[in-house]
């Protein structure tokens, strides 16, 4: 049932975004960019966001045709994953508005459903990872890149980590990383390999780190006035820029990003430990992704012609 006084589109958007405030910052930003619009550095956004597109329209004045035209200009030129994300999030908003009684029309049905793109094919073997890290001269950037490749964590988790989150466990002789805020809202513990031990100890000795300082640090200031500051947090963009520069020095023909680092970690894990249930549960706890998603993304069974030989007699009288 439509309310007597339908809100303006921008007001409905703001109400919807308020329900997403407790979500991870990256998730909230994704909804905000699609519905209200936001600048992302120098990257030109695709089309107009929903609220600016409809300006001062009241919600009950929107038609499926209006929504369809908005969506087509919003995703024009976007990649498959981008279309999937915009389609999913905008449909969620339109369903929310209908449940609130702002319209009696199923506007979400006017937006086509796009499947997500296929799994990333790019991944680095350990010898390529080591070559990439050697191509990064600065310790702060090399440590940030190594952290992603050796943990398989999300870049947002790495940039939020503090010194007090990583502690040495005498019993195992290894460092343990505590991640209180995750995408799934479930805190987790990540065991760190020896490949990160020297980075942690060298950085703490050089920086005389305090517990509340970031684990991965950056510079502050602008231009020639930029100076390294162990209390300044690094950003995902800075890490990706360092990875891209190192990729160029190594001569890799494909892009190397934080996502490729996670893909490399998971792929190398399965190659080393297999895909049985225990190995997958361990991997799931390390990277914070469900076993089901890990299997769908990284575990593939290739069937040869010989594997289908049994079908020749399938259904015959002699079949047991």
N, C-alpha and C positions, 0 to 999 in steps of 0.2 A: 504493500500500500504506500503510495507516494505521499510525502508530507505536504502540508498545506503551503508552506513556504520553502521551496527548494533552495539549497545553498548555492553559492557561486562555485564554479569548478575549483578555483584556488583554495577555497575554504574546505571543500571536501578532501582535497589533496593534503592540506595541512593536518586535518583530523586523522587521515590515514597514516601519515608519516609519524604522528605522535604515538601511534600504536607500535611503531618499529624502533622507538628510542632505545629499548633494552637490547636490541640486536647488535651484532658486531658492527663496528664503525664502517667497515667496508660494505656490508650489506645495506646499511642505512644510506650510505652514499649512492649505491646503485639505484635504490628506489628514488632518491631525491633527484638524481641526474635525469632519470626518465620522466618523472612527473612534474617537477618544478624547474629543473634546469640548473646547471652549474658548470663553471669553466674548469677545464682540466689542463692547466699549464698553457702551452701554445697549441695543443691539439685541437683542431676544429671539430666541434660536436656534429653528430648526424642530425639533421633536421631540427625542428622545434620541439621542445618538451610539451607535455600535454597542457599544463596550466597556461603558459604563454600563448600556445596555439589557439585556445578557446577564449582567452582574455576574459571579458566580463560576462560570459555566458552562464546562465543558471543551469544546474545539472540536469533538470528534467526537460531542458530544451534540446539535449543532445540526441541524435538519431544514430542508428547503426551505420548509416552512410557517412555521417560526420566522423565517427570513430575510425572507420575503415580508411578514409582519406588521410586522417591524422597519422595513423600507423604506417601507411605506405610511404609518406614523406619522412617519417621518423627513422625508418630502417633502410632507406634507399642507399645503396652503396656499402652497407654493413656486411661483415662476415657472418657465416652461419651461426657461430656461437653468440654473436651480438644480437642477431635477430631472435634467437632462442631466449636470451635473457630479457630483452625488451618485451617480447610477446608474453612471457611467463609473468613478469612483474606487473605489467600494465593490466593483464587479465585479472590478476589478484586484486588490484585496486578497484576495477570495475565491479567485480563480484562483491567486494566490501561495500561499495556505494549502493548497490542494489539491496543488500541485506539491511542497510541502514534506512531504506525506504526513500532514497533520493530519486529513484527512478523505478518504474515497473518493467522497463525494457531490458532484455538480456544483451547489454552492450558488449559484454566480454565475447559473445559468440561472433561478433564482427571482426575479431582479430584472429588471424590464422595461427595455428599451432606449428611452431618450428621445432624440429628435433635438434638436440645439441650436436655439435660437430664431433667427428671421430676422435679417438684418443690421440694424443700427441705422439708423433713418430720419432721425434728427436730425443736422443738420450746419449750420454757420454759414458764410455767404458772408463774404468779407473785410471788407465794410463793417460786418457784424454783429459780427465779431471785434473790429474797432477800437472800435466802440461799447461792447462788453462790457469791454474793457481800460480804456477811459476811465472806466468806472463803478467801478473799483477804486482807491480813493485811496492806499493804502499801496504804496510802491515795492516792498517785498519780495513782497507778494502779487500785484501787477500783473506783476512780472517772472516769477514762478512760472507764472502763467497764460499769459503771452506765450510762455514757453519751451515749453509743451505745444502751443500752437496753431501756433508757427512751426517746430517740429521734428517733430511727429507721434510723439514718443517715448512710451514707457510711463512712467507716473508714477513707478514704482519706479526707473527709470533716471535720471529727473530728480532725485529726492530723494537719490540716492546720489552724484551728480556732485560733484566737488571742483574748486576753482579751478585746480589744476594740470592738470586734464583738458581745459581749454579754452585754446587758444593761438592767437595771431594769426599768420597766414601772410603775410609781406610780398609774396611773389610774386603772390598772388591778391587781396590786400587784404581777406581774409575770415578769420573765426575758424573753427577746426576743433575739433570736440569728439570726444575719444577715450572710448569706452565699453568698459571692460575686461570687465565682467560683464553678460551679456545673458541673455535667456530661452533662447536657442538655444545658449548657452555659446560663441558665436563672437564675439570682440571686433569692433567696427566703428567706423568713422570717420564722423562726420556733419558736413557743411558747414553753417554757420549763416548765415542771410540777414541783410541789413543791418538788418532790423527788430529784431534782438536786440543789435546792436552798441552802441547807446547805453545799453541796460540793463546790459550787461557792464561798460562803462567807467565809468558813473556809480556802480554798486554798488562797484566796486573802489576808486574814488577816495574814496567816502564811508566805506567800512568799513576801508580800508587792509588789504585781505584778504591772508591768508597762503596759501601753496600748499595746505596740508592742510585748510583750512577748506571748508565746503560752498559750492557755487555758489549754491544757493537756501537762504536762512536764515530763521530764525523768532525767537520770543521765548522766554525762560525765566522761571520763576517762576509764581505763581498769582494769580488775581484782579487786584486793583489793583497788586499787586507785580510783575506781568509787565513785563519790559523787553526791548527788542530786543537780540539778541545775534548778531552775524555768525558766531559759531562754533557756533551751535545749528542743527541740521538741521531742515528743515521736513518735515511729514508729508503724505501724500496726502490725508488727511481734512481737514487745514487748507486745502489748495488747493481741494478740492471745496466746502468751506463758503464760501470766497471767491467761487468761480464761481457758486454758488447765490445768494448775496447780490447779486452783480452782475446776474445774470439777472433778479432781482426788480426792480432799479432800471431795467433796460432794458425791462421789460414783456414779456419772452419767455414764451410760454405753455408751452414744453417745458423739460425739465430740461437743464442744462448741467453736464457732468462732464468728468473727464479723458478718458474714453472718447469723448465727443462731440468733444473737441479733436482726438484722433487721427483720428476719422472725418472731421472737417472738413478736416484737412490732406490726407488721401488723396483725398477728393472734389475739393477745389480743385486739387490737383496734376493729376488726370486731366482736369479741365475745361480746364486751362491748357496741358498738354503732350500730351494724348491718351493712348491706351492701346497704342501700338506697343511692340515688345519692348524697345527701348532706354529709353523713358520708364518702363516698368514695372520694369526692372532698377535704374534710378536710384532710383525710389521704394522699391523693396525694400531697397536698401542704406541709404537714409535712415532708414526706420522699423523695419527689422529683421524684416520679415514676408516670407514667400516670395511669389514672383510668382504662383504658383498660387492661394494664399489671397487675395491682393489682387484677382486677376481674379474669383474666385468672389464676393467681397464687394462690390466696387465697380464692376466693369465689367458692364453689362447691355445687351443688344441688344433694342430694342423693335421689333416687327414690325407693320406696318400691313396692311390688307386688300390693298393694291397689291403688297406683297411676296409675297403668295401667288397672284398672278395666273398665274404660270407653271404652277401645278399643274393648271390647267383642261385642258391638253392632255397631261398626264403619262400615259404608257402608251399613247397612241393610235398608230395606224399611221404617222402623219406625224412622230412624234417621232424626232429623229436619234439 
